[in-house]
Amino acid sequence: MRKYGMLAVVLSITLSAAGCSPDEDAFRDQGKMAERAEEPGGSRQTSPDHAERPSVLGFDAEGRILAVTDGETGGSVLYAINPDKGTSEEVIRTELVITEAESHPSGRLLLRLDTGEGEARLRLVGDNTAENDLIVESHDIAWSWNPEEWTKLYITAFDENWEFEVFLADASTGSLQSVEDAGPFPVWLEADGVAEIIDDGDLEDGGTLVDGNGTVLADNVLEFSSDGKMFAIAKAAGEGSIDYMIGSGNDDWLPVLNLPAEEQWLGLLPAEIEQAGPGRFVTLLPAETEDGSEASNWQPAVISARGIRKASVMVDSPVITCSPETSVCLSGAMREMLFDTADGTLVNWMDKLKGDSGE
């Protein structure tokens, strides 16, 4: 689920030299990606000039890393980078600035474009997608893409006062239908179901996790993620502590970790919970500090029905982006760290591409 606009992170990488693979299985093929080029020849194998400064956005359906650079005459160029091979492929060139990119299991892409004119513009890339951008007047935008049916897309438009309107979009035609009585962040589940947190106005106690029928799945939820069948939630508990739990939402919540109040980064709700494969989720836990001050490092941790498995390494940012189709996540201030959820390793994929030792 995209809850808010992702700030572009500026970095500089070199893609000309191939390095070691952190895990070949982490980038196994997930099927052929749909046609992606906006211009003829746009899908050729190429590498951004090392002087350019790409922003790393996430993964495509094949587990490749998506990164954006400025176009030669304005706009953006989106690349798909394969750290295993040390190569990158140009996906699309646009006349506007790409600020977010999300991949669908079908291989199609959804791009958020910045016009700087108070409107949200989403562009679908791939076979049989809408010929025109999805456009809504808004100050900010959120969306949720149906993982089983790529044509269905919830879009939430916010104004300057964070009042919102929810639309159901048809990704094949570009049509928008207003949805009445919807919360701000509906998330698709299996069989066209939805779930979301309804905020009660008290951030310390969290909100109520409900399904599309308004049935309460859990109270005091601060953060959640779902693969359509299983949920992982961070739940406010007694004395300021936080319980991480996993379950199907049918009163079968299984505690996997309790995070005491003194081990939390002061003033920060739990880091986002990301889906990272069927029944497997990833979060970042704040590193404990001796004097109770704000944490400067975070520890990747895998949540599953077996419990929670913490990595022995740290990253310097509470932001994480995972690939639901593979076993890897991006983290770090520049999304330069690649965390493998299967074996708990953490490597600097940028250094690998440059032939450095990494971490």
MARZAFI-520120 format. One record per residue (C-alpha): residue number from 1; residue in one letter; x negated, z negated, y. Coordinates in nm, 2 decimals. Layout:
BEGIN
<site num="NUM" residu="A" X="X" Z="Z" Y="Y"/>
...
This chain:
BEGIN
<site num="1" residu="M" X="0.00" Z="0.00" Y="0.00"/>
<site num="2" residu="R" X="-0.13" Z="0.09" Y="0.35"/>
<site num="3" residu="K" X="-0.03" Z="-0.20" Y="0.57"/>
<site num="4" residu="Y" X="-0.21" Z="-0.10" Y="0.89"/>
<site num="5" residu="G" X="-0.44" Z="0.16" Y="1.03"/>
<site num="6" residu="M" X="-0.78" Z="0.14" Y="0.89"/>
<site num="7" residu="L" X="-1.05" Z="0.12" Y="1.16"/>
<site num="8" residu="A" X="-1.31" Z="0.40" Y="1.11"/>
<site num="9" residu="V" X="-1.65" Z="0.26" Y="1.02"/>
<site num="10" residu="V" X="-1.95" Z="0.45" Y="1.15"/>
<site num="11" residu="L" X="-2.24" Z="0.50" Y="0.92"/>
<site num="12" residu="S" X="-2.52" Z="0.74" Y="0.84"/>
<site num="13" residu="I" X="-2.60" Z="0.87" Y="0.49"/>
<site num="14" residu="T" X="-2.81" Z="1.13" Y="0.33"/>
<site num="15" residu="L" X="-2.66" Z="1.34" Y="0.05"/>
<site num="16" residu="S" X="-2.94" Z="1.58" Y="-0.03"/>
<site num="17" residu="A" X="-3.11" Z="1.38" Y="-0.30"/>
<site num="18" residu="A" X="-2.95" Z="1.27" Y="-0.63"/>
<site num="19" residu="G" X="-3.01" Z="0.92" Y="-0.75"/>
<site num="20" residu="C" X="-2.92" Z="0.70" Y="-1.05"/>
<site num="21" residu="S" X="-2.56" Z="0.65" Y="-1.15"/>
<site num="22" residu="P" X="-2.43" Z="0.29" Y="-1.14"/>
<site num="23" residu="D" X="-2.20" Z="0.37" Y="-1.44"/>
<site num="24" residu="E" X="-2.12" Z="0.72" Y="-1.56"/>
<site num="25" residu="D" X="-1.79" Z="0.61" Y="-1.71"/>
<site num="26" residu="A" X="-1.68" Z="0.47" Y="-1.37"/>
<site num="27" residu="F" X="-1.64" Z="0.83" Y="-1.25"/>
<site num="28" residu="R" X="-1.48" Z="0.99" Y="-1.55"/>
<site num="29" residu="D" X="-1.26" Z="1.29" Y="-1.48"/>
<site num="30" residu="Q" X="-0.89" Z="1.22" Y="-1.42"/>
<site num="31" residu="G" X="-0.77" Z="1.58" Y="-1.43"/>
<site num="32" residu="K" X="-0.81" Z="1.87" Y="-1.20"/>
<site num="33" residu="M" X="-0.75" Z="1.81" Y="-0.83"/>
<site num="34" residu="A" X="-0.50" Z="2.03" Y="-0.66"/>
<site num="35" residu="E" X="-0.60" Z="2.30" Y="-0.43"/>
<site num="36" residu="R" X="-0.75" Z="2.13" Y="-0.12"/>
<site num="37" residu="A" X="-0.90" Z="2.37" Y="0.13"/>
<site num="38" residu="E" X="-0.72" Z="2.45" Y="0.46"/>
<site num="39" residu="E" X="-0.96" Z="2.74" Y="0.53"/>
<site num="40" residu="P" X="-1.09" Z="3.00" Y="0.29"/>
<site num="41" residu="G" X="-1.40" Z="2.88" Y="0.11"/>
<site num="42" residu="G" X="-1.32" Z="2.52" Y="0.21"/>
<site num="43" residu="S" X="-1.37" Z="2.39" Y="-0.15"/>
<site num="44" residu="R" X="-1.73" Z="2.50" Y="-0.18"/>
<site num="45" residu="Q" X="-2.01" Z="2.25" Y="-0.29"/>
<site num="46" residu="T" X="-2.18" Z="2.14" Y="0.03"/>
<site num="47" residu="S" X="-2.34" Z="1.84" Y="0.19"/>
<site num="48" residu="P" X="-2.30" Z="1.70" Y="0.54"/>
<site num="49" residu="D" X="-2.60" Z="1.71" Y="0.76"/>
<site num="50" residu="H" X="-2.78" Z="1.38" Y="0.74"/>
<site num="51" residu="A" X="-2.76" Z="1.35" Y="1.12"/>
<site num="52" residu="E" X="-2.38" Z="1.33" Y="1.10"/>
<site num="53" residu="R" X="-2.21" Z="0.99" Y="1.08"/>
<site num="54" residu="P" X="-1.93" Z="1.00" Y="0.82"/>
<site num="55" residu="S" X="-1.66" Z="0.73" Y="0.79"/>
<site num="56" residu="V" X="-1.59" Z="0.62" Y="0.43"/>
<site num="57" residu="L" X="-1.22" Z="0.61" Y="0.36"/>
<site num="58" residu="G" X="-1.17" Z="0.55" Y="-0.02"/>
<site num="59" residu="F" X="-1.14" Z="0.75" Y="-0.34"/>
<site num="60" residu="D" X="-0.98" Z="1.07" Y="-0.47"/>
<site num="61" residu="A" X="-0.80" Z="1.09" Y="-0.80"/>
<site num="62" residu="E" X="-1.13" Z="1.18" Y="-0.98"/>
<site num="63" residu="G" X="-1.31" Z="0.87" Y="-0.86"/>
<site num="64" residu="R" X="-1.51" Z="1.06" Y="-0.59"/>
<site num="65" residu="I" X="-1.57" Z="0.89" Y="-0.26"/>
<site num="66" residu="L" X="-1.38" Z="1.03" Y="0.04"/>
<site num="67" residu="A" X="-1.57" Z="1.05" Y="0.37"/>
<site num="68" residu="V" X="-1.50" Z="1.21" Y="0.70"/>
<site num="69" residu="T" X="-1.74" Z="1.36" Y="0.96"/>
<site num="70" residu="D" X="-1.67" Z="1.52" Y="1.30"/>
<site num="71" residu="G" X="-1.62" Z="1.90" Y="1.30"/>
<site num="72" residu="E" X="-1.85" Z="2.13" Y="1.48"/>
<site num="73" residu="T" X="-1.59" Z="2.22" Y="1.74"/>
<site num="74" residu="G" X="-1.38" Z="1.90" Y="1.72"/>
<site num="75" residu="G" X="-1.14" Z="1.77" Y="1.46"/>
<site num="76" residu="S" X="-1.27" Z="1.64" Y="1.12"/>
<site num="77" residu="V" X="-1.42" Z="1.75" Y="0.79"/>
<site num="78" residu="L" X="-1.33" Z="1.56" Y="0.48"/>
<site num="79" residu="Y" X="-1.58" Z="1.55" Y="0.19"/>
<site num="80" residu="A" X="-1.55" Z="1.42" Y="-0.17"/>
<site num="81" residu="I" X="-1.88" Z="1.26" Y="-0.27"/>
<site num="82" residu="N" X="-2.00" Z="1.22" Y="-0.63"/>
<site num="83" residu="P" X="-2.27" Z="0.94" Y="-0.63"/>
<site num="84" residu="D" X="-2.34" Z="1.01" Y="-0.99"/>
<site num="85" residu="K" X="-2.46" Z="1.37" Y="-0.92"/>
<site num="86" residu="G" X="-2.57" Z="1.31" Y="-0.55"/>
<site num="87" residu="T" X="-2.34" Z="1.60" Y="-0.44"/>
<site num="88" residu="S" X="-2.04" Z="1.64" Y="-0.21"/>
<site num="89" residu="E" X="-1.76" Z="1.89" Y="-0.18"/>
<site num="90" residu="E" X="-1.59" Z="1.99" Y="0.14"/>
<site num="91" residu="V" X="-1.22" Z="1.92" Y="0.09"/>
<site num="92" residu="I" X="-1.05" Z="2.02" Y="0.42"/>
<site num="93" residu="R" X="-1.12" Z="2.09" Y="0.79"/>
<site num="94" residu="T" X="-0.86" Z="1.97" Y="1.04"/>
<site num="95" residu="E" X="-0.81" Z="2.02" Y="1.41"/>
<site num="96" residu="L" X="-0.73" Z="1.65" Y="1.45"/>
<site num="97" residu="V" X="-0.92" Z="1.33" Y="1.36"/>
<site num="98" residu="I" X="-0.86" Z="1.20" Y="1.01"/>
<site num="99" residu="T" X="-0.84" Z="0.82" Y="1.02"/>
<site num="100" residu="E" X="-0.71" Z="0.75" Y="0.67"/>
<site num="101" residu="A" X="-0.69" Z="0.93" Y="0.33"/>
<site num="102" residu="E" X="-0.50" Z="0.83" Y="0.02"/>
<site num="103" residu="S" X="-0.51" Z="1.01" Y="-0.32"/>
<site num="104" residu="H" X="-0.21" Z="1.04" Y="-0.55"/>
<site num="105" residu="P" X="-0.26" Z="1.03" Y="-0.93"/>
<site num="106" residu="S" X="-0.13" Z="1.39" Y="-0.93"/>
<site num="107" residu="G" X="-0.45" Z="1.49" Y="-0.73"/>
<site num="108" residu="R" X="-0.27" Z="1.55" Y="-0.40"/>
<site num="109" residu="L" X="-0.40" Z="1.39" Y="-0.08"/>
<site num="110" residu="L" X="-0.23" Z="1.23" Y="0.21"/>
<site num="111" residu="L" X="-0.42" Z="1.23" Y="0.54"/>
<site num="112" residu="R" X="-0.34" Z="1.03" Y="0.85"/>
<site num="113" residu="L" X="-0.43" Z="1.22" Y="1.16"/>
<site num="114" residu="D" X="-0.48" Z="1.08" Y="1.51"/>
<site num="115" residu="T" X="-0.33" Z="1.28" Y="1.80"/>
<site num="116" residu="G" X="-0.39" Z="1.02" Y="2.07"/>
<site num="117" residu="E" X="-0.03" Z="1.10" Y="2.19"/>
<site num="118" residu="G" X="0.18" Z="0.81" Y="2.05"/>
<site num="119" residu="E" X="0.29" Z="0.98" Y="1.74"/>
<site num="120" residu="A" X="0.20" Z="0.94" Y="1.37"/>
<site num="121" residu="R" X="0.11" Z="1.25" Y="1.19"/>
<site num="122" residu="L" X="0.07" Z="1.27" Y="0.81"/>
<site num="123" residu="R" X="-0.06" Z="1.58" Y="0.63"/>
<site num="124" residu="L" X="-0.02" Z="1.64" Y="0.26"/>
<site num="125" residu="V" X="-0.29" Z="1.85" Y="0.08"/>
<site num="126" residu="G" X="-0.23" Z="2.01" Y="-0.26"/>
<site num="127" residu="D" X="0.00" Z="2.23" Y="-0.46"/>
<site num="128" residu="N" X="0.37" Z="2.26" Y="-0.34"/>
<site num="129" residu="T" X="0.33" Z="2.00" Y="-0.06"/>
<site num="130" residu="A" X="0.51" Z="2.03" Y="0.27"/>
<site num="131" residu="E" X="0.38" Z="2.32" Y="0.49"/>
<site num="132" residu="N" X="0.41" Z="2.12" Y="0.81"/>
<site num="133" residu="D" X="0.29" Z="1.77" Y="0.89"/>
<site num="134" residu="L" X="0.52" Z="1.47" Y="0.86"/>
<site num="135" residu="I" X="0.56" Z="1.35" Y="1.22"/>
<site num="136" residu="V" X="0.72" Z="1.03" Y="1.36"/>
<site num="137" residu="E" X="0.70" Z="0.88" Y="1.70"/>
<site num="138" residu="S" X="0.52" Z="0.55" Y="1.66"/>
<site num="139" residu="H" X="0.25" Z="0.32" Y="1.78"/>
<site num="140" residu="D" X="0.13" Z="0.26" Y="1.43"/>
<site num="141" residu="I" X="0.23" Z="0.36" Y="1.08"/>
<site num="142" residu="A" X="0.24" Z="0.23" Y="0.72"/>
<site num="143" residu="W" X="0.34" Z="0.41" Y="0.40"/>
<site num="144" residu="S" X="0.39" Z="0.37" Y="0.02"/>
<site num="145" residu="W" X="0.36" Z="0.67" Y="-0.21"/>
<site num="146" residu="N" X="0.56" Z="0.68" Y="-0.54"/>
<site num="147" residu="P" X="0.29" Z="0.68" Y="-0.81"/>
<site num="148" residu="E" X="0.52" Z="0.85" Y="-1.06"/>
<site num="149" residu="E" X="0.68" Z="1.11" Y="-0.83"/>
<site num="150" residu="W" X="0.46" Z="1.25" Y="-0.56"/>
<site num="151" residu="T" X="0.75" Z="1.39" Y="-0.36"/>
<site num="152" residu="K" X="0.88" Z="1.05" Y="-0.27"/>
<site num="153" residu="L" X="0.71" Z="0.86" Y="0.02"/>
<site num="154" residu="Y" X="0.82" Z="0.56" Y="0.22"/>
<site num="155" residu="I" X="0.70" Z="0.58" Y="0.59"/>
<site num="156" residu="T" X="0.73" Z="0.29" Y="0.83"/>
<site num="157" residu="A" X="0.70" Z="0.36" Y="1.20"/>
<site num="158" residu="F" X="0.62" Z="0.07" Y="1.44"/>
<site num="159" residu="D" X="0.65" Z="0.07" Y="1.82"/>
<site num="160" residu="E" X="0.44" Z="-0.12" Y="2.07"/>
<site num="161" residu="N" X="0.64" Z="-0.44" Y="2.01"/>
<site num="162" residu="W" X="0.61" Z="-0.40" Y="1.63"/>
<site num="163" residu="E" X="0.98" Z="-0.32" Y="1.59"/>
<site num="164" residu="F" X="1.00" Z="-0.07" Y="1.30"/>
<site num="165" residu="E" X="1.20" Z="0.20" Y="1.13"/>
<site num="166" residu="V" X="1.17" Z="0.30" Y="0.77"/>
<site num="167" residu="F" X="1.20" Z="0.66" Y="0.64"/>
<site num="168" residu="L" X="1.21" Z="0.81" Y="0.30"/>
<site num="169" residu="A" X="1.02" Z="1.13" Y="0.31"/>
<site num="170" residu="D" X="1.03" Z="1.43" Y="0.08"/>
<site num="171" residu="A" X="0.66" Z="1.53" Y="0.05"/>
<site num="172" residu="S" X="0.75" Z="1.88" Y="-0.08"/>
<site num="173" residu="T" X="0.97" Z="1.97" Y="0.21"/>
<site num="174" residu="G" X="0.87" Z="1.74" Y="0.49"/>
<site num="175" residu="S" X="1.22" Z="1.60" Y="0.54"/>
<site num="176" residu="L" X="1.27" Z="1.25" Y="0.67"/>
<site num="177" residu="Q" X="1.57" Z="1.03" Y="0.59"/>
<site num="178" residu="S" X="1.62" Z="0.69" Y="0.77"/>
<site num="179" residu="V" X="1.65" Z="0.39" Y="0.53"/>
<site num="180" residu="E" X="1.89" Z="0.12" Y="0.65"/>
<site num="181" residu="D" X="1.82" Z="-0.26" Y="0.60"/>
<site num="182" residu="A" X="1.47" Z="-0.20" Y="0.47"/>
<site num="183" residu="G" X="1.18" Z="-0.44" Y="0.52"/>
<site num="184" residu="P" X="0.86" Z="-0.31" Y="0.69"/>
<site num="185" residu="F" X="0.64" Z="-0.26" Y="0.38"/>
<site num="186" residu="P" X="0.83" Z="-0.14" Y="0.07"/>
<site num="187" residu="V" X="0.60" Z="-0.07" Y="-0.22"/>
<site num="188" residu="W" X="0.69" Z="0.15" Y="-0.51"/>
<site num="189" residu="L" X="0.72" Z="0.02" Y="-0.87"/>
<site num="190" residu="E" X="0.80" Z="0.20" Y="-1.19"/>
<site num="191" residu="A" X="1.13" Z="0.38" Y="-1.23"/>
<site num="192" residu="D" X="1.18" Z="0.42" Y="-0.85"/>
<site num="193" residu="G" X="1.19" Z="0.04" Y="-0.80"/>
<site num="194" residu="V" X="1.04" Z="-0.12" Y="-0.49"/>
<site num="195" residu="A" X="0.90" Z="-0.47" Y="-0.40"/>
<site num="196" residu="E" X="0.78" Z="-0.62" Y="-0.07"/>
<site num="197" residu="I" X="0.71" Z="-0.95" Y="0.11"/>
<site num="198" residu="I" X="0.98" Z="-1.06" Y="0.35"/>
<site num="199" residu="D" X="0.80" Z="-1.26" Y="0.62"/>
<site num="200" residu="D" X="0.98" Z="-1.58" Y="0.72"/>
<site num="201" residu="G" X="0.77" Z="-1.62" Y="1.04"/>
<site num="202" residu="D" X="0.54" Z="-1.89" Y="0.90"/>
<site num="203" residu="L" X="0.21" Z="-1.72" Y="0.81"/>
<site num="204" residu="E" X="0.07" Z="-2.04" Y="0.67"/>
<site num="205" residu="D" X="0.34" Z="-2.06" Y="0.40"/>
<site num="206" residu="G" X="0.36" Z="-1.69" Y="0.33"/>
<site num="207" residu="G" X="0.68" Z="-1.49" Y="0.27"/>
<site num="208" residu="T" X="0.92" Z="-1.41" Y="-0.01"/>
<site num="209" residu="L" X="0.84" Z="-1.14" Y="-0.26"/>
<site num="210" residu="V" X="1.16" Z="-0.95" Y="-0.34"/>
<site num="211" residu="D" X="1.25" Z="-0.64" Y="-0.52"/>
<site num="212" residu="G" X="1.47" Z="-0.36" Y="-0.39"/>
<site num="213" residu="N" X="1.79" Z="-0.54" Y="-0.47"/>
<site num="214" residu="G" X="1.68" Z="-0.85" Y="-0.28"/>
<site num="215" residu="T" X="1.61" Z="-1.05" Y="-0.60"/>
<site num="216" residu="V" X="1.34" Z="-1.31" Y="-0.53"/>
<site num="217" residu="L" X="1.03" Z="-1.26" Y="-0.74"/>
<site num="218" residu="A" X="0.82" Z="-1.54" Y="-0.59"/>
<site num="219" residu="D" X="0.81" Z="-1.77" Y="-0.28"/>
<site num="220" residu="N" X="0.53" Z="-1.85" Y="-0.04"/>
<site num="221" residu="V" X="0.34" Z="-1.53" Y="-0.12"/>
<site num="222" residu="L" X="0.05" Z="-1.44" Y="0.11"/>
<site num="223" residu="E" X="-0.06" Z="-1.12" Y="-0.05"/>
<site num="224" residu="F" X="0.03" Z="-0.91" Y="-0.36"/>
<site num="225" residu="S" X="-0.05" Z="-0.60" Y="-0.55"/>
<site num="226" residu="S" X="0.13" Z="-0.42" Y="-0.83"/>
<site num="227" residu="D" X="0.05" Z="-0.14" Y="-1.07"/>
<site num="228" residu="G" X="0.43" Z="-0.09" Y="-1.13"/>
<site num="229" residu="K" X="0.45" Z="-0.33" Y="-1.42"/>
<site num="230" residu="M" X="0.23" Z="-0.63" Y="-1.34"/>
<site num="231" residu="F" X="0.19" Z="-0.82" Y="-1.02"/>
<site num="232" residu="A" X="-0.11" Z="-1.02" Y="-0.89"/>
<site num="233" residu="I" X="-0.02" Z="-1.26" Y="-0.60"/>
<site num="234" residu="A" X="-0.19" Z="-1.51" Y="-0.37"/>
<site num="235" residu="K" X="0.06" Z="-1.80" Y="-0.33"/>
<site num="236" residu="A" X="0.04" Z="-2.08" Y="-0.08"/>
<site num="237" residu="A" X="0.02" Z="-2.41" Y="-0.27"/>
<site num="238" residu="G" X="-0.01" Z="-2.78" Y="-0.18"/>
<site num="239" residu="E" X="-0.25" Z="-2.92" Y="0.07"/>
<site num="240" residu="G" X="-0.35" Z="-2.58" Y="0.21"/>
<site num="241" residu="S" X="-0.48" Z="-2.45" Y="-0.13"/>
<site num="242" residu="I" X="-0.40" Z="-2.10" Y="-0.26"/>
<site num="243" residu="D" X="-0.30" Z="-2.01" Y="-0.62"/>
<site num="244" residu="Y" X="-0.39" Z="-1.67" Y="-0.75"/>
<site num="245" residu="M" X="-0.13" Z="-1.57" Y="-1.02"/>
<site num="246" residu="I" X="-0.04" Z="-1.28" Y="-1.24"/>
<site num="247" residu="G" X="0.28" Z="-1.18" Y="-1.40"/>
<site num="248" residu="S" X="0.57" Z="-0.93" Y="-1.44"/>
<site num="249" residu="G" X="0.78" Z="-1.10" Y="-1.17"/>
<site num="250" residu="N" X="1.03" Z="-1.25" Y="-1.42"/>
<site num="251" residu="D" X="0.94" Z="-1.62" Y="-1.37"/>
<site num="252" residu="D" X="0.63" Z="-1.58" Y="-1.60"/>
<site num="253" residu="W" X="0.36" Z="-1.64" Y="-1.34"/>
<site num="254" residu="L" X="0.03" Z="-1.73" Y="-1.50"/>
<site num="255" residu="P" X="-0.22" Z="-1.92" Y="-1.27"/>
<site num="256" residu="V" X="-0.56" Z="-1.77" Y="-1.29"/>
<site num="257" residu="L" X="-0.74" Z="-1.95" Y="-1.00"/>
<site num="258" residu="N" X="-0.68" Z="-2.22" Y="-0.74"/>
<site num="259" residu="L" X="-0.87" Z="-2.18" Y="-0.42"/>
<site num="260" residu="P" X="-0.89" Z="-2.52" Y="-0.24"/>
<site num="261" residu="A" X="-0.85" Z="-2.52" Y="0.14"/>
<site num="262" residu="E" X="-1.21" Z="-2.62" Y="0.20"/>
<site num="263" residu="E" X="-1.33" Z="-2.31" Y="0.03"/>
<site num="264" residu="Q" X="-1.14" Z="-2.07" Y="0.24"/>
<site num="265" residu="W" X="-1.27" Z="-1.88" Y="0.55"/>
<site num="266" residu="L" X="-1.11" Z="-2.07" Y="0.84"/>
<site num="267" residu="G" X="-0.82" Z="-1.89" Y="1.00"/>
<site num="268" residu="L" X="-0.81" Z="-1.60" Y="0.75"/>
<site num="269" residu="L" X="-0.53" Z="-1.54" Y="0.49"/>
<site num="270" residu="P" X="-0.66" Z="-1.43" Y="0.15"/>
<site num="271" residu="A" X="-0.83" Z="-1.10" Y="0.13"/>
<site num="272" residu="E" X="-0.62" Z="-0.81" Y="0.02"/>
<site num="273" residu="I" X="-0.55" Z="-0.77" Y="-0.35"/>
<site num="274" residu="E" X="-0.62" Z="-0.42" Y="-0.48"/>
<site num="275" residu="Q" X="-0.50" Z="-0.25" Y="-0.80"/>
<site num="276" residu="A" X="-0.80" Z="-0.14" Y="-1.01"/>
<site num="277" residu="G" X="-0.66" Z="-0.01" Y="-1.34"/>
<site num="278" residu="P" X="-0.36" Z="-0.11" Y="-1.55"/>
<site num="279" residu="G" X="-0.31" Z="-0.49" Y="-1.54"/>
<site num="280" residu="R" X="-0.63" Z="-0.54" Y="-1.35"/>
<site num="281" residu="F" X="-0.67" Z="-0.63" Y="-0.98"/>
<site num="282" residu="V" X="-0.96" Z="-0.71" Y="-0.75"/>
<site num="283" residu="T" X="-0.99" Z="-0.94" Y="-0.45"/>
<site num="284" residu="L" X="-1.27" Z="-1.09" Y="-0.24"/>
<site num="285" residu="L" X="-1.32" Z="-1.47" Y="-0.23"/>
<site num="286" residu="P" X="-1.49" Z="-1.63" Y="0.07"/>
<site num="287" residu="A" X="-1.83" Z="-1.78" Y="-0.01"/>
<site num="288" residu="E" X="-1.84" Z="-2.16" Y="0.03"/>
<site num="289" residu="T" X="-2.02" Z="-2.29" Y="0.33"/>
<site num="290" residu="E" X="-2.19" Z="-2.63" Y="0.36"/>
<site num="291" residu="D" X="-2.05" Z="-2.72" Y="0.70"/>
<site num="292" residu="G" X="-1.70" Z="-2.57" Y="0.66"/>
<site num="293" residu="S" X="-1.78" Z="-2.29" Y="0.91"/>
<site num="294" residu="E" X="-1.65" Z="-1.94" Y="0.87"/>
<site num="295" residu="A" X="-1.78" Z="-1.75" Y="0.58"/>
<site num="296" residu="S" X="-2.02" Z="-1.46" Y="0.63"/>
<site num="297" residu="N" X="-2.02" Z="-1.34" Y="0.26"/>
<site num="298" residu="W" X="-1.75" Z="-1.27" Y="0.01"/>
<site num="299" residu="Q" X="-1.75" Z="-1.26" Y="-0.37"/>
<site num="300" residu="P" X="-1.57" Z="-0.98" Y="-0.56"/>
<site num="301" residu="A" X="-1.35" Z="-1.11" Y="-0.83"/>
<site num="302" residu="V" X="-1.14" Z="-0.93" Y="-1.10"/>
<site num="303" residu="I" X="-0.79" Z="-1.08" Y="-1.17"/>
<site num="304" residu="S" X="-0.62" Z="-1.01" Y="-1.50"/>
<site num="305" residu="A" X="-0.40" Z="-1.20" Y="-1.76"/>
<site num="306" residu="R" X="-0.73" Z="-1.33" Y="-1.91"/>
<site num="307" residu="G" X="-0.80" Z="-1.51" Y="-1.59"/>
<site num="308" residu="I" X="-1.04" Z="-1.43" Y="-1.30"/>
<site num="309" residu="R" X="-1.39" Z="-1.30" Y="-1.34"/>
<site num="310" residu="K" X="-1.62" Z="-1.35" Y="-1.03"/>
<site num="311" residu="A" X="-1.92" Z="-1.13" Y="-0.97"/>
<site num="312" residu="S" X="-2.25" Z="-1.30" Y="-0.92"/>
<site num="313" residu="V" X="-2.32" Z="-1.10" Y="-0.61"/>
<site num="314" residu="M" X="-2.19" Z="-1.11" Y="-0.25"/>
<site num="315" residu="V" X="-2.08" Z="-0.86" Y="0.01"/>
<site num="316" residu="D" X="-2.08" Z="-0.89" Y="0.39"/>
<site num="317" residu="S" X="-1.72" Z="-0.78" Y="0.46"/>
<site num="318" residu="P" X="-1.37" Z="-0.91" Y="0.35"/>
<site num="319" residu="V" X="-1.25" Z="-0.55" Y="0.32"/>
<site num="320" residu="I" X="-1.23" Z="-0.38" Y="-0.02"/>
<site num="321" residu="T" X="-1.09" Z="-0.04" Y="-0.14"/>
<site num="322" residu="C" X="-1.04" Z="0.03" Y="-0.51"/>
<site num="323" residu="S" X="-0.97" Z="0.34" Y="-0.72"/>
<site num="324" residu="P" X="-0.66" Z="0.27" Y="-0.95"/>
<site num="325" residu="E" X="-0.77" Z="0.56" Y="-1.18"/>
<site num="326" residu="T" X="-1.13" Z="0.44" Y="-1.24"/>
<site num="327" residu="S" X="-1.31" Z="0.10" Y="-1.26"/>
<site num="328" residu="V" X="-1.48" Z="0.10" Y="-0.92"/>
<site num="329" residu="C" X="-1.42" Z="-0.04" Y="-0.57"/>
<site num="330" residu="L" X="-1.59" Z="0.01" Y="-0.23"/>
<site num="331" residu="S" X="-1.68" Z="-0.29" Y="-0.01"/>
<site num="332" residu="G" X="-1.93" Z="-0.40" Y="0.25"/>
<site num="333" residu="A" X="-1.94" Z="-0.35" Y="0.62"/>
<site num="334" residu="M" X="-1.99" Z="0.02" Y="0.58"/>
<site num="335" residu="R" X="-1.82" Z="0.05" Y="0.24"/>
<site num="336" residu="E" X="-2.17" Z="0.11" Y="0.10"/>
<site num="337" residu="M" X="-2.14" Z="-0.12" Y="-0.20"/>
<site num="338" residu="L" X="-1.99" Z="0.00" Y="-0.52"/>
<site num="339" residu="F" X="-1.84" Z="-0.27" Y="-0.74"/>
<site num="340" residu="D" X="-1.78" Z="-0.19" Y="-1.10"/>
<site num="341" residu="T" X="-1.48" Z="-0.40" Y="-1.23"/>
<site num="342" residu="A" X="-1.57" Z="-0.33" Y="-1.59"/>
<site num="343" residu="D" X="-1.91" Z="-0.49" Y="-1.59"/>
<site num="344" residu="G" X="-1.92" Z="-0.68" Y="-1.26"/>
<site num="345" residu="T" X="-2.22" Z="-0.49" Y="-1.12"/>
<site num="346" residu="L" X="-2.27" Z="-0.42" Y="-0.75"/>
<site num="347" residu="V" X="-2.49" Z="-0.13" Y="-0.63"/>
<site num="348" residu="N" X="-2.56" Z="0.03" Y="-0.29"/>
<site num="349" residu="W" X="-2.44" Z="0.39" Y="-0.36"/>
<site num="350" residu="M" X="-2.58" Z="0.51" Y="-0.03"/>
<site num="351" residu="D" X="-2.93" Z="0.39" Y="-0.12"/>
<site num="352" residu="K" X="-2.88" Z="0.55" Y="-0.47"/>
<site num="353" residu="L" X="-2.80" Z="0.89" Y="-0.30"/>
<site num="354" residu="K" X="-3.11" Z="0.85" Y="-0.08"/>
<site num="355" residu="G" X="-3.33" Z="0.76" Y="-0.38"/>
<site num="356" residu="D" X="-3.38" Z="0.40" Y="-0.27"/>
<site num="357" residu="S" X="-3.38" Z="0.10" Y="-0.50"/>
<site num="358" residu="G" X="-3.04" Z="-0.03" Y="-0.38"/>
<site num="359" residu="E" X="-2.92" Z="-0.37" Y="-0.46"/>
